Amino acid sequence: METGALPLNAVSGEIGYEDASFFSRLFRRSVGMSPAAHRRRFGGLKKAIAKSSL
């Protein structure tokens, strides 16, 4: 989720959840933030790390 641009329903489908809303609730319960908040917070992190190691 950090590096991809797939919508949440596509991500949830790829990992086996047919209901994106259910996946979102489970994600929030497990991680402590919504998938969208996680993407905003960590989306650029991997890119920044890769860029700094060049």
Secondary structure as UniProt FT lines:
FT   HELIX           8..14
FT   TURN            15..16
FT   HELIX           20..31
FT   HELIX           35..42
FT   TURN            43..44
FT   HELIX           45..52
//
